[in-house]
Amino acid sequence: MILKLLLVGVVIYIVYTLFFKQKKNHTQKNESKNEPVNELIECPTCGVYVEVEEAILSGGTYYCSPECVDKAS
C-alpha cells in the first residue's frame, strides 16, 4: 500500500516537472530574447528627437545631423 502511494507520488512529480517546469523555462527564455527599446534623445541644436543608434556623437553630445553639429560649433 505504501509502495503504491510512493509510486503515485513519483509519477505525479515526474509529470509535473516535465510539463510545468518546461513551460516556465520557455517563458523565461522568451522574455530574455526581447529586444531592448531604442532610447530617444533630443538634439540640442534643433530639438528633434532621434534614436541614439542613429544620432551623431560629437564632443560628448548627440546631434541629429551633421548640419546641427556644424551649427553648434
PDB file of N, H, CA, C and O in Angstrom:
ATOM      1  N   MET A   1       0.825  -1.190   0.000  1.00  0.00           N
ATOM      2  CA  MET A   1       0.000   0.000   0.000  1.00  0.00           C
ATOM      3  C   MET A   1       0.871   1.256   0.000  1.00  0.00           C
ATOM      4  O   MET A   1       0.627   2.182  -0.774  1.00  0.00           O
ATOM      5  N   ILE A   2       1.890   1.289   0.872  1.00  0.00           N
ATOM      6  H   ILE A   2       2.088   0.537   1.501  1.00  0.00           H
ATOM      7  CA  ILE A   2       2.783   2.433   0.936  1.00  0.00           C
ATOM      8  C   ILE A   2       3.607   2.532  -0.341  1.00  0.00           C
ATOM      9  O   ILE A   2       3.894   3.628  -0.822  1.00  0.00           O
ATOM     10  N   LEU A   3       3.981   1.389  -0.881  1.00  0.00           N
ATOM     11  H   LEU A   3       3.748   0.498  -0.490  1.00  0.00           H
ATOM     12  CA  LEU A   3       4.738   1.367  -2.123  1.00  0.00           C
ATOM     13  C   LEU A   3       3.926   1.979  -3.264  1.00  0.00           C
ATOM     14  O   LEU A   3       4.472   2.709  -4.091  1.00  0.00           O
ATOM     15  N   LYS A   4       2.632   1.687  -3.313  1.00  0.00           N
ATOM     16  H   LYS A   4       2.188   1.093  -2.641  1.00  0.00           H
ATOM     17  CA  LYS A   4       1.763   2.262  -4.347  1.00  0.00           C
ATOM     18  C   LYS A   4       1.674   3.781  -4.199  1.00  0.00           C
ATOM     19  O   LYS A   4       1.713   4.502  -5.195  1.00  0.00           O
ATOM     20  N   LEU A   5       1.553   4.274  -2.960  1.00  0.00           N
ATOM     21  H   LEU A   5       1.521   3.688  -2.151  1.00  0.00           H
ATOM     22  CA  LEU A   5       1.478   5.709  -2.735  1.00  0.00           C
ATOM     23  C   LEU A   5       2.779   6.409  -3.149  1.00  0.00           C
ATOM     24  O   LEU A   5       2.753   7.484  -3.749  1.00  0.00           O
ATOM     25  N   LEU A   6       3.905   5.789  -2.822  1.00  0.00           N
ATOM     26  H   LEU A   6       3.926   4.916  -2.334  1.00  0.00           H
ATOM     27  CA  LEU A   6       5.186   6.348  -3.229  1.00  0.00           C
ATOM     28  C   LEU A   6       5.316   6.374  -4.744  1.00  0.00           C
ATOM     29  O   LEU A   6       5.797   7.356  -5.310  1.00  0.00           O
ATOM     30  N   LEU A   7       4.895   5.313  -5.397  1.00  0.00           N
ATOM     31  H   LEU A   7       4.504   4.515  -4.937  1.00  0.00           H
ATOM     32  CA  LEU A   7       4.951   5.229  -6.847  1.00  0.00           C
ATOM     33  C   LEU A   7       4.067   6.294  -7.488  1.00  0.00           C
ATOM     34  O   LEU A   7       4.484   6.941  -8.448  1.00  0.00           O
ATOM     35  N   VAL A   8       2.852   6.486  -6.973  1.00  0.00           N
ATOM     36  H   VAL A   8       2.513   5.960  -6.193  1.00  0.00           H
ATOM     37  CA  VAL A   8       1.954   7.518  -7.495  1.00  0.00           C
ATOM     38  C   VAL A   8       2.570   8.897  -7.284  1.00  0.00           C
ATOM     39  O   VAL A   8       2.496   9.747  -8.172  1.00  0.00           O
ATOM     40  N   GLY A   9       3.171   9.126  -6.135  1.00  0.00           N
ATOM     41  H   GLY A   9       3.232   8.436  -5.414  1.00  0.00           H
ATOM     42  CA  GLY A   9       3.822  10.408  -5.855  1.00  0.00           C
ATOM     43  C   GLY A   9       4.968  10.684  -6.813  1.00  0.00           C
ATOM     44  O   GLY A   9       5.122  11.805  -7.296  1.00  0.00           O
ATOM     45  N   VAL A  10       5.768   9.670  -7.088  1.00  0.00           N
ATOM     46  H   VAL A  10       5.643   8.759  -6.696  1.00  0.00           H
ATOM     47  CA  VAL A  10       6.882   9.825  -8.015  1.00  0.00           C
ATOM     48  C   VAL A  10       6.370  10.125  -9.424  1.00  0.00           C
ATOM     49  O   VAL A  10       6.920  10.984 -10.112  1.00  0.00           O
ATOM     50  N   VAL A  11       5.331   9.430  -9.851  1.00  0.00           N
ATOM     51  H   VAL A  11       4.884   8.732  -9.292  1.00  0.00           H
ATOM     52  CA  VAL A  11       4.760   9.664 -11.186  1.00  0.00           C
ATOM     53  C   VAL A  11       4.206  11.078 -11.284  1.00  0.00           C
ATOM     54  O   VAL A  11       4.415  11.752 -12.293  1.00  0.00           O
ATOM     55  N   ILE A  12       3.508  11.537 -10.262  1.00  0.00           N
ATOM     56  H   ILE A  12       3.338  10.990  -9.442  1.00  0.00           H
ATOM     57  CA  ILE A  12       2.961  12.901 -10.266  1.00  0.00           C
ATOM     58  C   ILE A  12       4.099  13.921 -10.327  1.00  0.00           C
ATOM     59  O   ILE A  12       4.003  14.912 -11.052  1.00  0.00           O
ATOM     60  N   TYR A  13       5.156  13.689  -9.585  1.00  0.00           N
ATOM     61  H   TYR A  13       5.234  12.884  -8.997  1.00  0.00           H
ATOM     62  CA  TYR A  13       6.300  14.601  -9.600  1.00  0.00           C
ATOM     63  C   TYR A  13       6.956  14.652 -10.978  1.00  0.00           C
ATOM     64  O   TYR A  13       7.312  15.728 -11.458  1.00  0.00           O
ATOM     65  N   ILE A  14       7.114  13.498 -11.610  1.00  0.00           N
ATOM     66  H   ILE A  14       6.825  12.624 -11.220  1.00  0.00           H
ATOM     67  CA  ILE A  14       7.724  13.452 -12.947  1.00  0.00           C
ATOM     68  C   ILE A  14       6.855  14.182 -13.961  1.00  0.00           C
ATOM     69  O   ILE A  14       7.367  14.949 -14.778  1.00  0.00           O
ATOM     70  N   VAL A  15       5.557  13.954 -13.918  1.00  0.00           N
ATOM     71  H   VAL A  15       5.142  13.331 -13.255  1.00  0.00           H
ATOM     72  CA  VAL A  15       4.645  14.640 -14.842  1.00  0.00           C
ATOM     73  C   VAL A  15       4.705  16.144 -14.607  1.00  0.00           C
ATOM     74  O   VAL A  15       4.722  16.920 -15.562  1.00  0.00           O
ATOM     75  N   TYR A  16       4.736  16.559 -13.352  1.00  0.00           N
ATOM     76  H   TYR A  16       4.722  15.929 -12.576  1.00  0.00           H
ATOM     77  CA  TYR A  16       4.801  17.981 -13.026  1.00  0.00           C
ATOM     78  C   TYR A  16       6.076  18.607 -13.579  1.00  0.00           C
ATOM     79  O   TYR A  16       6.024  19.672 -14.195  1.00  0.00           O
ATOM     80  N   THR A  17       7.213  17.964 -13.368  1.00  0.00           N
ATOM     81  H   THR A  17       7.256  17.100 -12.868  1.00  0.00           H
ATOM     82  CA  THR A  17       8.477  18.535 -13.827  1.00  0.00           C
ATOM     83  C   THR A  17       8.570  18.552 -15.348  1.00  0.00           C
ATOM     84  O   THR A  17       9.141  19.480 -15.921  1.00  0.00           O
ATOM     85  N   LEU A  18       8.018  17.541 -16.007  1.00  0.00           N
ATOM     86  H   LEU A  18       7.554  16.787 -15.542  1.00  0.00           H
ATOM     87  CA  LEU A  18       8.094  17.505 -17.469  1.00  0.00           C
ATOM     88  C   LEU A  18       7.242  18.586 -18.117  1.00  0.00           C
ATOM     89  O   LEU A  18       7.692  19.229 -19.065  1.00  0.00           O
ATOM     90  N   PHE A  19       6.032  18.802 -17.634  1.00  0.00           N
ATOM     91  H   PHE A  19       5.667  18.280 -16.864  1.00  0.00           H
ATOM     92  CA  PHE A  19       5.117  19.712 -18.311  1.00  0.00           C
ATOM     93  C   PHE A  19       5.151  21.130 -17.758  1.00  0.00           C
ATOM     94  O   PHE A  19       5.189  22.084 -18.535  1.00  0.00           O
ATOM     95  N   PHE A  20       5.137  21.296 -16.460  1.00  0.00           N
ATOM     96  H   PHE A  20       5.106  20.522 -15.828  1.00  0.00           H
ATOM     97  CA  PHE A  20       5.011  22.627 -15.893  1.00  0.00           C
ATOM     98  C   PHE A  20       6.352  23.345 -15.762  1.00  0.00           C
ATOM     99  O   PHE A  20       6.407  24.558 -15.960  1.00  0.00           O
ATOM    100  N   LYS A  21       7.395  22.662 -15.446  1.00  0.00           N
ATOM    101  H   LYS A  21       7.350  21.676 -15.285  1.00  0.00           H
ATOM    102  CA  LYS A  21       8.714  23.293 -15.329  1.00  0.00           C
ATOM    103  C   LYS A  21       9.219  23.747 -16.697  1.00  0.00           C
ATOM    104  O   LYS A  21       9.849  24.801 -16.794  1.00  0.00           O
ATOM    105  N   GLN A  22       8.960  22.980 -17.752  1.00  0.00           N
ATOM    106  H   GLN A  22       8.449  22.124 -17.673  1.00  0.00           H
ATOM    107  CA  GLN A  22       9.407  23.364 -19.079  1.00  0.00           C
ATOM    108  C   GLN A  22       8.694  24.622 -19.554  1.00  0.00           C
ATOM    109  O   GLN A  22       9.313  25.466 -20.200  1.00  0.00           O
ATOM    110  N   LYS A  23       7.418  24.767 -19.252  1.00  0.00           N
ATOM    111  H   LYS A  23       6.914  24.081 -18.726  1.00  0.00           H
ATOM    112  CA  LYS A  23       6.696  25.965 -19.652  1.00  0.00           C
ATOM    113  C   LYS A  23       7.285  27.195 -18.983  1.00  0.00           C
ATOM    114  O   LYS A  23       7.396  28.239 -19.626  1.00  0.00           O
ATOM    115  N   LYS A  24       7.663  27.107 -17.722  1.00  0.00           N
ATOM    116  H   LYS A  24       7.573  26.258 -17.201  1.00  0.00           H
ATOM    117  CA  LYS A  24       8.268  28.241 -17.032  1.00  0.00           C
ATOM    118  C   LYS A  24       9.609  28.578 -17.649  1.00  0.00           C
ATOM    119  O   LYS A  24       9.932  29.755 -17.812  1.00  0.00           O
ATOM    120  N   ASN A  25      10.394  27.580 -17.995  1.00  0.00           N
ATOM    121  H   ASN A  25      10.132  26.624 -17.863  1.00  0.00           H
ATOM    122  CA  ASN A  25      11.700  27.828 -18.602  1.00  0.00           C
ATOM    123  C   ASN A  25      11.561  28.473 -19.967  1.00  0.00           C
ATOM    124  O   ASN A  25      12.337  29.365 -20.310  1.00  0.00           O
ATOM    125  N   HIS A  26      10.576  28.031 -20.760  1.00  0.00           N
ATOM    126  H   HIS A  26       9.946  27.306 -20.481  1.00  0.00           H
ATOM    127  CA  HIS A  26      10.374  28.608 -22.084  1.00  0.00           C
ATOM    128  C   HIS A  26       9.934  30.056 -21.983  1.00  0.00           C
ATOM    129  O   HIS A  26      10.391  30.886 -22.769  1.00  0.00           O
ATOM    130  N   THR A  27       9.067  30.385 -21.046  1.00  0.00           N
ATOM    131  H   THR A  27       8.696  29.711 -20.407  1.00  0.00           H
ATOM    132  CA  THR A  27       8.633  31.772 -20.915  1.00  0.00           C
ATOM    133  C   THR A  27       9.778  32.645 -20.436  1.00  0.00           C
ATOM    134  O   THR A  27       9.867  33.800 -20.852  1.00  0.00           O
ATOM    135  N   GLN A  28      10.655  32.144 -19.581  1.00  0.00           N
ATOM    136  H   GLN A  28      10.583  31.206 -19.244  1.00  0.00           H
ATOM    137  CA  GLN A  28      11.799  32.931 -19.148  1.00  0.00           C
ATOM    138  C   GLN A  28      12.766  33.151 -20.305  1.00  0.00           C
ATOM    139  O   GLN A  28      13.342  34.232 -20.424  1.00  0.00           O
ATOM    140  N   LYS A  29      12.954  32.156 -21.153  1.00  0.00           N
ATOM    141  H   LYS A  29      12.486  31.278 -21.057  1.00  0.00           H
ATOM    142  CA  LYS A  29      13.838  32.312 -22.303  1.00  0.00           C
ATOM    143  C   LYS A  29      13.260  33.319 -23.281  1.00  0.00           C
ATOM    144  O   LYS A  29      14.003  34.127 -23.839  1.00  0.00           O
ATOM    145  N   ASN A  30      11.946  33.291 -23.504  1.00  0.00           N
ATOM    146  H   ASN A  30      11.343  32.635 -23.051  1.00  0.00           H
ATOM    147  CA  ASN A  30      11.329  34.235 -24.423  1.00  0.00           C
ATOM    148  C   ASN A  30      11.415  35.656 -23.895  1.00  0.00           C
ATOM    149  O   ASN A  30      11.597  36.589 -24.676  1.00  0.00           O
ATOM    150  N   GLU A  31      11.289  35.840 -22.592  1.00  0.00           N
ATOM    151  H   GLU A  31      11.142  35.082 -21.957  1.00  0.00           H
ATOM    152  CA  GLU A  31      11.388  37.167 -22.019  1.00  0.00           C
ATOM    153  C   GLU A  31      12.800  37.721 -22.178  1.00  0.00           C
ATOM    154  O   GLU A  31      12.973  38.921 -22.390  1.00  0.00           O
ATOM    155  N   SER A  32      13.795  36.872 -22.079  1.00  0.00           N
ATOM    156  H   SER A  32      13.654  35.897 -21.907  1.00  0.00           H
ATOM    157  CA  SER A  32      15.160  37.361 -22.201  1.00  0.00           C
ATOM    158  C   SER A  32      15.516  37.672 -23.654  1.00  0.00           C
ATOM    159  O   SER A  32      16.493  38.382 -23.895  1.00  0.00           O
ATOM    160  N   LYS A  33      14.768  37.171 -24.620  1.00  0.00           N
ATOM    161  H   LYS A  33      13.974  36.594 -24.424  1.00  0.00           H
ATOM    162  CA  LYS A  33      15.039  37.437 -26.024  1.00  0.00           C
ATOM    163  C   LYS A  33      14.432  38.746 -26.507  1.00  0.00           C
ATOM    164  O   LYS A  33      14.696  39.157 -27.637  1.00  0.00           O
ATOM    165  N   ASN A  34      13.632  39.408 -25.690  1.00  0.00           N
ATOM    166  H   ASN A  34      13.418  39.074 -24.773  1.00  0.00           H
ATOM    167  CA  ASN A  34      13.044  40.671 -26.108  1.00  0.00           C
ATOM    168  C   ASN A  34      14.143  41.673 -26.407  1.00  0.00           C
ATOM    169  O   ASN A  34      15.093  41.822 -25.639  1.00  0.00           O
ATOM    170  N   GLU A  35      14.002  42.361 -27.539  1.00  0.00           N
ATOM    171  H   GLU A  35      13.230  42.240 -28.164  1.00  0.00           H
ATOM    172  CA  GLU A  35      14.997  43.345 -27.917  1.00  0.00           C
ATOM    173  C   GLU A  35      14.799  44.615 -27.091  1.00  0.00           C
ATOM    174  O   GLU A  35      13.665  45.000 -26.805  1.00  0.00           O
ATOM    175  N   PRO A  36      15.884  45.256 -26.712  1.00  0.00           N
ATOM    176  CA  PRO A  36      15.743  46.490 -25.937  1.00  0.00           C
ATOM    177  C   PRO A  36      15.141  47.604 -26.785  1.00  0.00           C
ATOM    178  O   PRO A  36      15.351  47.664 -27.997  1.00  0.00           O
ATOM    179  N   VAL A  37      14.409  48.459 -26.145  1.00  0.00           N
ATOM    180  H   VAL A  37      14.238  48.410 -25.161  1.00  0.00           H
ATOM    181  CA  VAL A  37      13.790  49.584 -26.832  1.00  0.00           C
ATOM    182  C   VAL A  37      14.858  50.646 -27.043  1.00  0.00           C
ATOM    183  O   VAL A  37      15.624  50.961 -26.132  1.00  0.00           O
ATOM    184  N   ASN A  38      14.902  51.197 -28.259  1.00  0.00           N
ATOM    185  H   ASN A  38      14.279  50.941 -28.998  1.00  0.00           H
ATOM    186  CA  ASN A  38      15.881  52.237 -28.553  1.00  0.00           C
ATOM    187  C   ASN A  38      15.507  53.520 -27.830  1.00  0.00           C
ATOM    188  O   ASN A  38      14.347  53.932 -27.825  1.00  0.00           O
ATOM    189  N   GLU A  39      16.487  54.133 -27.231  1.00  0.00           N
ATOM    190  H   GLU A  39      17.429  53.799 -27.235  1.00  0.00           H
ATOM    191  CA  GLU A  39      16.267  55.355 -26.468  1.00  0.00           C
ATOM    192  C   GLU A  39      16.271  56.557 -27.416  1.00  0.00           C
ATOM    193  O   GLU A  39      17.111  56.642 -28.312  1.00  0.00           O
ATOM    194  N   LEU A  40      15.333  57.479 -27.216  1.00  0.00           N
ATOM    195  H   LEU A  40      14.650  57.410 -26.489  1.00  0.00           H
ATOM    196  CA  LEU A  40      15.280  58.704 -27.999  1.00  0.00           C
ATOM    197  C   LEU A  40      15.946  59.821 -27.218  1.00  0.00           C
ATOM    198  O   LEU A  40      15.760  59.959 -26.009  1.00  0.00           O
ATOM    199  N   ILE A  41      16.727  60.618 -27.939  1.00  0.00           N
ATOM    200  H   ILE A  41      16.878  60.506 -28.921  1.00  0.00           H
ATOM    201  CA  ILE A  41      17.351  61.783 -27.326  1.00  0.00           C
ATOM    202  C   ILE A  41      17.000  63.014 -28.144  1.00  0.00           C
ATOM    203  O   ILE A  41      16.663  62.914 -29.324  1.00  0.00           O
ATOM    204  N   GLU A  42      17.082  64.180 -27.508  1.00  0.00           N
ATOM    205  H   GLU A  42      17.356  64.262 -26.549  1.00  0.00           H
ATOM    206  CA  GLU A  42      16.749  65.426 -28.191  1.00  0.00           C
ATOM    207  C   GLU A  42      18.026  66.109 -28.659  1.00  0.00           C
ATOM    208  O   GLU A  42      18.991  66.240 -27.906  1.00  0.00           O
ATOM    209  N   CYS A  43      18.013  66.539 -29.904  1.00  0.00           N
ATOM    210  H   CYS A  43      17.229  66.434 -30.516  1.00  0.00           H
ATOM    211  CA  CYS A  43      19.138  67.278 -30.454  1.00  0.00           C
ATOM    212  C   CYS A  43      19.158  68.656 -29.784  1.00  0.00           C
ATOM    213  O   CYS A  43      18.146  69.357 -29.801  1.00  0.00           O
ATOM    214  N   PRO A  44      20.285  69.054 -29.200  1.00  0.00           N
ATOM    215  CA  PRO A  44      20.325  70.342 -28.504  1.00  0.00           C
ATOM    216  C   PRO A  44      20.246  71.546 -29.446  1.00  0.00           C
ATOM    217  O   PRO A  44      19.926  72.648 -29.001  1.00  0.00           O
ATOM    218  N   THR A  45      20.527  71.357 -30.722  1.00  0.00           N
ATOM    219  H   THR A  45      20.786  70.461 -31.083  1.00  0.00           H
ATOM    220  CA  THR A  45      20.513  72.468 -31.665  1.00  0.00           C
ATOM    221  C   THR A  45      19.115  72.754 -32.199  1.00  0.00           C
ATOM    222  O   THR A  45      18.657  73.896 -32.167  1.00  0.00           O
ATOM    223  N   CYS A  46      18.429  71.703 -32.698  1.00  0.00           N
ATOM    224  H   CYS A  46      18.801  70.776 -32.724  1.00  0.00           H
ATOM    225  CA  CYS A  46      17.133  71.933 -33.340  1.00  0.00           C
ATOM    226  C   CYS A  46      15.951  71.366 -32.571  1.00  0.00           C
ATOM    227  O   CYS A  46      14.807  71.693 -32.886  1.00  0.00           O
ATOM    228  N   GLY A  47      16.195  70.522 -31.569  1.00  0.00           N
ATOM    229  H   GLY A  47      17.125  70.256 -31.313  1.00  0.00           H
ATOM    230  CA  GLY A  47      15.112  69.987 -30.752  1.00  0.00           C
ATOM    231  C   GLY A  47      14.438  68.745 -31.300  1.00  0.00           C
ATOM    232  O   GLY A  47      13.441  68.286 -30.742  1.00  0.00           O
ATOM    233  N   VAL A  48      14.961  68.197 -32.374  1.00  0.00           N
ATOM    234  H   VAL A  48      15.771  68.569 -32.827  1.00  0.00           H
ATOM    235  CA  VAL A  48      14.392  66.989 -32.977  1.00  0.00           C
ATOM    236  C   VAL A  48      14.819  65.782 -32.148  1.00  0.00           C
ATOM    237  O   VAL A  48      15.960  65.707 -31.693  1.00  0.00           O
ATOM    238  N   TYR A  49      13.893  64.832 -31.952  1.00  0.00           N
ATOM    239  H   TYR A  49      12.966  64.892 -32.322  1.00  0.00           H
ATOM    240  CA  TYR A  49      14.222  63.599 -31.232  1.00  0.00           C
ATOM    241  C   TYR A  49      14.706  62.555 -32.225  1.00  0.00           C
ATOM    242  O   TYR A  49      14.111  62.363 -33.285  1.00  0.00           O
ATOM    243  N   VAL A  50      15.781  61.891 -31.871  1.00  0.00           N
ATOM    244  H   VAL A  50      16.265  62.047 -31.010  1.00  0.00           H
ATOM    245  CA  VAL A  50      16.397  60.887 -32.735  1.00  0.00           C
ATOM    246  C   VAL A  50      16.846  59.716 -31.865  1.00  0.00           C
ATOM    247  O   VAL A  50      17.178  59.896 -30.693  1.00  0.00           O
ATOM    248  N   GLU A  51      16.854  58.514 -32.445  1.00  0.00           N
ATOM    249  H   GLU A  51      16.584  58.367 -33.397  1.00  0.00           H
ATOM    250  CA  GLU A  51      17.329  57.341 -31.719  1.00  0.00           C
ATOM    251  C   GLU A  51      18.836  57.453 -31.505  1.00  0.00           C
ATOM    252  O   GLU A  51      19.556  57.998 -32.341  1.00  0.00           O
ATOM    253  N   VAL A  52      19.295  56.932 -30.381  1.00  0.00           N
ATOM    254  H   VAL A  52      18.710  56.489 -29.701  1.00  0.00           H
ATOM    255  CA  VAL A  52      20.713  57.011 -30.044  1.00  0.00           C
ATOM    256  C   VAL A  52      21.557  56.319 -31.110  1.00  0.00           C
ATOM    257  O   VAL A  52      22.646  56.786 -31.441  1.00  0.00           O
ATOM    258  N   GLU A  53      21.059  55.216 -31.641  1.00  0.00           N
ATOM    259  H   GLU A  53      20.174  54.837 -31.372  1.00  0.00           H
ATOM    260  CA  GLU A  53      21.811  54.479 -32.667  1.00  0.00           C
ATOM    261  C   GLU A  53      22.015  55.291 -33.937  1.00  0.00           C
ATOM    262  O   GLU A  53      23.012  55.104 -34.634  1.00  0.00           O
ATOM    263  N   GLU A  54      21.085  56.192 -34.248  1.00  0.00           N
ATOM    264  H   GLU A  54      20.276  56.344 -33.682  1.00  0.00           H
ATOM    265  CA  GLU A  54      21.173  56.985 -35.472  1.00  0.00           C
ATOM    266  C   GLU A  54      21.786  58.363 -35.241  1.00  0.00           C
ATOM    267  O   GLU A  54      22.080  59.073 -36.202  1.00  0.00           O
ATOM    268  N   ALA A  55      21.981  58.746 -33.998  1.00  0.00           N
ATOM    269  H   ALA A  55      21.742  58.169 -33.217  1.00  0.00           H
ATOM    270  CA  ALA A  55      22.500  60.062 -33.673  1.00  0.00           C
ATOM    271  C   ALA A  55      23.998  60.139 -33.922  1.00  0.00           C
ATOM    272  O   ALA A  55      24.691  59.123 -33.989  1.00  0.00           O
ATOM    273  N   ILE A  56      24.485  61.386 -34.059  1.00  0.00           N
ATOM    274  H   ILE A  56      23.922  62.211 -34.004  1.00  0.00           H
ATOM    275  CA  ILE A  56      25.909  61.640 -34.267  1.00  0.00           C
ATOM    276  C   ILE A  56      26.476  62.162 -32.952  1.00  0.00           C
ATOM    277  O   ILE A  56      25.968  63.133 -32.392  1.00  0.00           O
ATOM    278  N   LEU A  57      27.519  61.521 -32.470  1.00  0.00           N
ATOM    279  H   LEU A  57      27.932  60.733 -32.925  1.00  0.00           H
ATOM    280  CA  LEU A  57      28.149  61.908 -31.211  1.00  0.00           C
ATOM    281  C   LEU A  57      29.332  62.816 -31.508  1.00  0.00           C
ATOM    282  O   LEU A  57      30.267  62.434 -32.211  1.00  0.00           O
ATOM    283  N   SER A  58      29.273  64.014 -30.964  1.00  0.00           N
ATOM    284  H   SER A  58      28.513  64.324 -30.393  1.00  0.00           H
ATOM    285  CA  SER A  58      30.359  64.967 -31.165  1.00  0.00           C
ATOM    286  C   SER A  58      30.583  65.743 -29.872  1.00  0.00           C
ATOM    287  O   SER A  58      29.679  66.421 -29.385  1.00  0.00           O
ATOM    288  N   GLY A  59      31.771  65.644 -29.326  1.00  0.00           N
ATOM    289  H   GLY A  59      32.506  65.093 -29.722  1.00  0.00           H
ATOM    290  CA  GLY A  59      32.097  66.365 -28.104  1.00  0.00           C
ATOM    291  C   GLY A  59      31.272  65.925 -26.905  1.00  0.00           C
ATOM    292  O   GLY A  59      31.012  66.727 -26.009  1.00  0.00           O
ATOM    293  N   GLY A  60      30.861  64.679 -26.875  1.00  0.00           N
ATOM    294  H   GLY A  60      31.073  64.027 -27.603  1.00  0.00           H
ATOM    295  CA  GLY A  60      30.083  64.157 -25.758  1.00  0.00           C
ATOM    296  C   GLY A  60      28.603  64.474 -25.842  1.00  0.00           C
ATOM    297  O   GLY A  60      27.863  64.172 -24.906  1.00  0.00           O
ATOM    298  N   THR A  61      28.148  65.073 -26.934  1.00  0.00           N
ATOM    299  H   THR A  61      28.750  65.319 -27.694  1.00  0.00           H
ATOM    300  CA  THR A  61      26.741  65.426 -27.127  1.00  0.00           C
ATOM    301  C   THR A  61      26.234  64.757 -28.396  1.00  0.00           C
ATOM    302  O   THR A  61      26.950  64.663 -29.393  1.00  0.00           O
ATOM    303  N   TYR A  62      24.989  64.294 -28.344  1.00  0.00           N
ATOM    304  H   TYR A  62      24.408  64.371 -27.534  1.00  0.00           H
ATOM    305  CA  TYR A  62      24.374  63.662 -29.506  1.00  0.00           C
ATOM    306  C   TYR A  62      23.621  64.704 -30.335  1.00  0.00           C
ATOM    307  O   TYR A  62      22.901  65.546 -29.798  1.00  0.00           O
ATOM    308  N   TYR A  63      23.805  64.628 -31.654  1.00  0.00           N
ATOM    309  H   TYR A  63      24.391  63.945 -32.090  1.00  0.00           H
ATOM    310  CA  TYR A  63      23.120  65.514 -32.594  1.00  0.00           C
ATOM    311  C   TYR A  63      22.378  64.691 -33.623  1.00  0.00           C
ATOM    312  O   TYR A  63      22.702  63.524 -33.846  1.00  0.00           O
ATOM    313  N   CYS A  64      21.373  65.301 -34.258  1.00  0.00           N
ATOM    314  H   CYS A  64      21.109  66.248 -34.077  1.00  0.00           H
ATOM    315  CA  CYS A  64      20.561  64.565 -35.229  1.00  0.00           C
ATOM    316  C   CYS A  64      21.188  64.530 -36.614  1.00  0.00           C
ATOM    317  O   CYS A  64      20.922  63.607 -37.384  1.00  0.00           O
ATOM    318  N   SER A  65      22.013  65.516 -36.947  1.00  0.00           N
ATOM    319  H   SER A  65      22.229  66.265 -36.321  1.00  0.00           H
ATOM    320  CA  SER A  65      22.592  65.567 -38.298  1.00  0.00           C
ATOM    321  C   SER A  65      23.918  66.307 -38.263  1.00  0.00           C
ATOM    322  O   SER A  65      24.226  66.999 -37.292  1.00  0.00           O
ATOM    323  N   PRO A  66      24.701  66.160 -39.323  1.00  0.00           N
ATOM    324  CA  PRO A  66      25.974  66.900 -39.386  1.00  0.00           C
ATOM    325  C   PRO A  66      25.769  68.415 -39.415  1.00  0.00           C
ATOM    326  O   PRO A  66      26.621  69.157 -38.926  1.00  0.00           O
ATOM    327  N   GLU A  67      24.657  68.885 -39.979  1.00  0.00           N
ATOM    328  H   GLU A  67      23.965  68.282 -40.377  1.00  0.00           H
ATOM    329  CA  GLU A  67      24.361  70.310 -40.009  1.00  0.00           C
ATOM    330  C   GLU A  67      24.227  70.876 -38.594  1.00  0.00           C
ATOM    331  O   GLU A  67      24.705  71.975 -38.311  1.00  0.00           O
ATOM    332  N   CYS A  68      23.571  70.117 -37.707  1.00  0.00           N
ATOM    333  H   CYS A  68      23.183  69.225 -37.937  1.00  0.00           H
ATOM    334  CA  CYS A  68      23.412  70.566 -36.322  1.00  0.00           C
ATOM    335  C   CYS A  68      24.752  70.570 -35.584  1.00  0.00           C
ATOM    336  O   CYS A  68      24.982  71.406 -34.710  1.00  0.00           O
ATOM    337  N   VAL A  69      25.634  69.634 -35.940  1.00  0.00           N
ATOM    338  H   VAL A  69      25.448  68.955 -36.650  1.00  0.00           H
ATOM    339  CA  VAL A  69      26.966  69.617 -35.335  1.00  0.00           C
ATOM    340  C   VAL A  69      27.716  70.879 -35.753  1.00  0.00           C
ATOM    341  O   VAL A  69      28.380  71.502 -34.925  1.00  0.00           O
ATOM    342  N   ASP A  70      27.618  71.271 -37.045  1.00  0.00           N
ATOM    343  H   ASP A  70      27.079  70.765 -37.718  1.00  0.00           H
ATOM    344  CA  ASP A  70      28.296  72.465 -37.533  1.00  0.00           C
ATOM    345  C   ASP A  70      27.729  73.725 -36.883  1.00  0.00           C
ATOM    346  O   ASP A  70      28.485  74.633 -36.539  1.00  0.00           O
ATOM    347  N   LYS A  71      26.402  73.791 -36.709  1.00  0.00           N
ATOM    348  H   LYS A  71      25.788  73.052 -36.989  1.00  0.00           H
ATOM    349  CA  LYS A  71      25.775  74.962 -36.088  1.00  0.00           C
ATOM    350  C   LYS A  71      26.202  75.112 -34.631  1.00  0.00           C
ATOM    351  O   LYS A  71      26.347  76.232 -34.142  1.00  0.00           O
ATOM    352  N   ALA A  72      26.402  74.004 -33.941  1.00  0.00           N
ATOM    353  H   ALA A  72      26.285  73.094 -34.338  1.00  0.00           H
ATOM    354  CA  ALA A  72      26.755  74.040 -32.522  1.00  0.00           C
ATOM    355  C   ALA A  72      28.217  74.459 -32.324  1.00  0.00           C
ATOM    356  O   ALA A  72      28.581  74.958 -31.259  1.00  0.00           O
ATOM    357  N   SER A  73      29.049  74.258 -33.344  1.00  0.00           N
ATOM    358  H   SER A  73      28.754  73.853 -34.209  1.00  0.00           H
ATOM    359  CA  SER A  73      30.488  74.560 -33.210  1.00  0.00           C
ATOM    360  C   SER A  73      30.788  76.019 -33.330  1.00  0.00           C
ATOM    361  O   SER A  73      31.948  76.420 -33.239  1.00  0.00           O
TER     362      SER A  73
END
